[in-house]
């Protein structure tokens, strides 16, 4: 991209991926749907599940960046942040 745009360097080109984990999904849930992946499935069961999201990134040079984790919550806690972002949590 540096040759294409002239100013985007490989160390500034980042591939970011996001995924998640559902906590609380257990035997009391029922999935209703088709085995065909193009059709929707519905989940019926406990509403006590929470979703935790993780974000990972790597530069075009192969340098891994620190992953991020997003938890469900009602307020921010300072210990979740690096020093540069502690002011945002206040």
Rosetta constraint file for C-alpha pairs under 8 A:
AtomPair CA 1 CA 5 HARMONIC 5.86 0.50
AtomPair CA 1 CA 6 HARMONIC 7.36 0.50
AtomPair CA 1 CA 8 HARMONIC 6.11 0.50
AtomPair CA 1 CA 9 HARMONIC 7.18 0.50
AtomPair CA 1 CA 10 HARMONIC 7.51 0.50
AtomPair CA 2 CA 6 HARMONIC 4.66 0.50
AtomPair CA 2 CA 7 HARMONIC 5.62 0.50
AtomPair CA 2 CA 8 HARMONIC 4.75 0.50
AtomPair CA 2 CA 9 HARMONIC 5.24 0.50
AtomPair CA 2 CA 10 HARMONIC 7.07 0.50
AtomPair CA 8 CA 12 HARMONIC 6.44 0.50
AtomPair CA 8 CA 13 HARMONIC 6.95 0.50
AtomPair CA 9 CA 13 HARMONIC 6.48 0.50
AtomPair CA 10 CA 59 HARMONIC 7.02 0.50
AtomPair CA 10 CA 60 HARMONIC 5.11 0.50
AtomPair CA 10 CA 61 HARMONIC 6.11 0.50
AtomPair CA 11 CA 59 HARMONIC 5.76 0.50
AtomPair CA 11 CA 60 HARMONIC 6.02 0.50
AtomPair CA 11 CA 61 HARMONIC 5.78 0.50
AtomPair CA 12 CA 59 HARMONIC 6.74 0.50
AtomPair CA 12 CA 60 HARMONIC 7.63 0.50
AtomPair CA 13 CA 59 HARMONIC 5.56 0.50
AtomPair CA 13 CA 60 HARMONIC 5.57 0.50
AtomPair CA 14 CA 57 HARMONIC 6.48 0.50
AtomPair CA 14 CA 58 HARMONIC 5.62 0.50
AtomPair CA 14 CA 59 HARMONIC 4.29 0.50
AtomPair CA 14 CA 60 HARMONIC 6.14 0.50
AtomPair CA 15 CA 57 HARMONIC 5.51 0.50
AtomPair CA 15 CA 58 HARMONIC 5.51 0.50
AtomPair CA 15 CA 59 HARMONIC 6.23 0.50
AtomPair CA 15 CA 60 HARMONIC 7.48 0.50
AtomPair CA 16 CA 55 HARMONIC 7.00 0.50
AtomPair CA 16 CA 56 HARMONIC 5.79 0.50
AtomPair CA 16 CA 57 HARMONIC 4.31 0.50
AtomPair CA 16 CA 58 HARMONIC 6.78 0.50
AtomPair CA 17 CA 55 HARMONIC 5.79 0.50
AtomPair CA 17 CA 56 HARMONIC 5.42 0.50
AtomPair CA 17 CA 57 HARMONIC 6.25 0.50
AtomPair CA 18 CA 53 HARMONIC 7.02 0.50
AtomPair CA 18 CA 54 HARMONIC 5.78 0.50
AtomPair CA 18 CA 55 HARMONIC 4.53 0.50
AtomPair CA 18 CA 56 HARMONIC 6.49 0.50
AtomPair CA 19 CA 53 HARMONIC 5.75 0.50
AtomPair CA 19 CA 54 HARMONIC 5.45 0.50
AtomPair CA 19 CA 55 HARMONIC 6.58 0.50
AtomPair CA 20 CA 51 HARMONIC 6.64 0.50
AtomPair CA 20 CA 52 HARMONIC 5.49 0.50
AtomPair CA 20 CA 53 HARMONIC 4.21 0.50
AtomPair CA 20 CA 54 HARMONIC 5.80 0.50
AtomPair CA 21 CA 51 HARMONIC 5.80 0.50
AtomPair CA 21 CA 52 HARMONIC 5.28 0.50
AtomPair CA 21 CA 53 HARMONIC 6.48 0.50
AtomPair CA 22 CA 49 HARMONIC 6.56 0.50
AtomPair CA 22 CA 50 HARMONIC 5.78 0.50
AtomPair CA 22 CA 51 HARMONIC 4.59 0.50
AtomPair CA 22 CA 52 HARMONIC 6.41 0.50
AtomPair CA 23 CA 49 HARMONIC 5.44 0.50
AtomPair CA 23 CA 50 HARMONIC 5.29 0.50
AtomPair CA 23 CA 51 HARMONIC 6.25 0.50
AtomPair CA 23 CA 52 HARMONIC 7.58 0.50
AtomPair CA 24 CA 48 HARMONIC 6.26 0.50
AtomPair CA 24 CA 49 HARMONIC 4.38 0.50
AtomPair CA 24 CA 50 HARMONIC 6.61 0.50
AtomPair CA 25 CA 29 HARMONIC 6.90 0.50
AtomPair CA 25 CA 46 HARMONIC 7.76 0.50
AtomPair CA 25 CA 49 HARMONIC 6.04 0.50
AtomPair CA 28 CA 45 HARMONIC 6.05 0.50
AtomPair CA 28 CA 46 HARMONIC 6.73 0.50
AtomPair CA 29 CA 43 HARMONIC 6.89 0.50
AtomPair CA 29 CA 44 HARMONIC 5.70 0.50
AtomPair CA 29 CA 45 HARMONIC 4.14 0.50
AtomPair CA 29 CA 46 HARMONIC 6.33 0.50
AtomPair CA 30 CA 43 HARMONIC 5.77 0.50
AtomPair CA 30 CA 44 HARMONIC 5.12 0.50
AtomPair CA 30 CA 45 HARMONIC 6.03 0.50
AtomPair CA 31 CA 41 HARMONIC 6.70 0.50
AtomPair CA 31 CA 42 HARMONIC 5.66 0.50
AtomPair CA 31 CA 43 HARMONIC 4.54 0.50
AtomPair CA 31 CA 44 HARMONIC 6.26 0.50
AtomPair CA 32 CA 41 HARMONIC 5.61 0.50
AtomPair CA 32 CA 42 HARMONIC 5.11 0.50
AtomPair CA 32 CA 43 HARMONIC 6.30 0.50
AtomPair CA 32 CA 44 HARMONIC 7.62 0.50
AtomPair CA 33 CA 39 HARMONIC 7.57 0.50
AtomPair CA 33 CA 40 HARMONIC 6.47 0.50
AtomPair CA 33 CA 41 HARMONIC 4.16 0.50
AtomPair CA 33 CA 42 HARMONIC 6.17 0.50
AtomPair CA 34 CA 39 HARMONIC 6.46 0.50
AtomPair CA 34 CA 40 HARMONIC 7.35 0.50
AtomPair CA 34 CA 41 HARMONIC 6.59 0.50
AtomPair CA 50 CA 72 HARMONIC 7.06 0.50
AtomPair CA 51 CA 71 HARMONIC 7.31 0.50
AtomPair CA 51 CA 72 HARMONIC 7.03 0.50
AtomPair CA 52 CA 69 HARMONIC 7.18 0.50
AtomPair CA 52 CA 70 HARMONIC 5.82 0.50
AtomPair CA 52 CA 71 HARMONIC 5.06 0.50
AtomPair CA 52 CA 72 HARMONIC 6.81 0.50
AtomPair CA 53 CA 69 HARMONIC 5.75 0.50
AtomPair CA 53 CA 70 HARMONIC 4.98 0.50
AtomPair CA 53 CA 71 HARMONIC 6.72 0.50
AtomPair CA 54 CA 67 HARMONIC 7.06 0.50
AtomPair CA 54 CA 68 HARMONIC 5.59 0.50
AtomPair CA 54 CA 69 HARMONIC 4.40 0.50
AtomPair CA 54 CA 70 HARMONIC 6.15 0.50
AtomPair CA 55 CA 67 HARMONIC 5.57 0.50
AtomPair CA 55 CA 68 HARMONIC 4.93 0.50
AtomPair CA 55 CA 69 HARMONIC 6.31 0.50
AtomPair CA 56 CA 65 HARMONIC 7.10 0.50
AtomPair CA 56 CA 66 HARMONIC 7.14 0.50
AtomPair CA 56 CA 67 HARMONIC 4.64 0.50
AtomPair CA 56 CA 68 HARMONIC 6.56 0.50
AtomPair CA 57 CA 64 HARMONIC 6.23 0.50
AtomPair CA 57 CA 65 HARMONIC 5.47 0.50
AtomPair CA 57 CA 66 HARMONIC 7.46 0.50
AtomPair CA 57 CA 67 HARMONIC 6.83 0.50
AtomPair CA 58 CA 62 HARMONIC 5.84 0.50
AtomPair CA 58 CA 63 HARMONIC 5.54 0.50
AtomPair CA 58 CA 64 HARMONIC 4.50 0.50
AtomPair CA 58 CA 65 HARMONIC 5.74 0.50
AtomPair CA 59 CA 63 HARMONIC 5.29 0.50
AtomPair CA 59 CA 64 HARMONIC 6.64 0.50
AtomPair CA 59 CA 65 HARMONIC 7.63 0.50
AtomPair CA 76 CA 80 HARMONIC 7.71 0.50
AtomPair CA 76 CA 89 HARMONIC 5.62 0.50
AtomPair CA 76 CA 90 HARMONIC 7.98 0.50
AtomPair CA 77 CA 81 HARMONIC 7.78 0.50
AtomPair CA 77 CA 89 HARMONIC 6.42 0.50
AtomPair CA 78 CA 86 HARMONIC 5.82 0.50
AtomPair CA 78 CA 89 HARMONIC 5.67 0.50
AtomPair CA 78 CA 90 HARMONIC 7.35 0.50
AtomPair CA 81 CA 85 HARMONIC 5.74 0.50
AtomPair CA 81 CA 86 HARMONIC 5.75 0.50
AtomPair CA 81 CA 89 HARMONIC 7.71 0.50
AtomPair CA 82 CA 86 HARMONIC 6.48 0.50
AtomPair CA 85 CA 89 HARMONIC 7.06 0.50
AtomPair CA 86 CA 90 HARMONIC 6.87 0.50
